[in-house]
Amino acid sequence: MNNIVVLISGSGSNLQAIIDACSNGVIKNSQITAVISNKENAYGLERARAANIEAIHIAPKQYGNREQYDDALAERIEQFNPDVVILAGFMRILSGDFVRRFKGKMLNIHPSLLPKYPGLNTHQRAIDAGDTEHGTSVHFVTEELDGGPVILQAKVPIFANDTVEEVTARVQKQEHAIYPLVTQWLAEKRLTMIDGKAVFDGEILPPQGYA
Ligand code: GAR
């Protein structure tokens, strides 16, 4: 059985997609053993409790700096012997030491077609730029913010007069489809990171993953 630990900060709709995929067999031989949030009132913690998954809040203000917080977070994660660590809307920048501890087994989902729009407010930035195409990317986490090798992307259109809410919903629908899939690949060990590149079924993926 593979152990998955999920880090969240908010609603946890991607967490829910992965919970559902573990229970309906899309993700096989895997269980989410803990959900950890930096925000006490993150709705995703309630989703975890409802699924009988240990829900943990670790408050940044109890720690003196980012490194101390990240050390405590890493130790808590390691208690669950994770095969896979999933960042699902975890809205903190992670220190280099933390990232290196989980190298090759930590994934993030970022709401843009990376390398476009790393960072925040991606949907608004895509609308403001007049983009007609937007999307989401699942990538390995490396020390470069939103810069690790992309594994899989999903594209969505942006229509004239779309609101940011409409674009967000369209992107999130795709996230809920692709994040469980990539999680399954990593749990099955079909996916690895070698020399900073994503390798799937023995093939090096192109820099922007599969679109
Ligand atoms: C997701 O859309 C994810 O792509 C984004 O936060 C949202 C979390 O939603 N992540 C980032 O912006 C990371 N930089 P959720 O809590 O409902 O899964």
Boltz pocket constraint, residues with backbone or C-beta under 6 A from the ligand:
constraints:
  - pocket:
      binder: B
      contacts: [[A, 8], [A, 9], [A, 10], [A, 11], [A, 12], [A, 13], [A, 14], [A, 15], [A, 44], [A, 88], [A, 89], [A, 90], [A, 91], [A, 109], [A, 110], [A, 111], [A, 119], [A, 136], [A, 172], [A, 175]]
      max_distance: 6.0
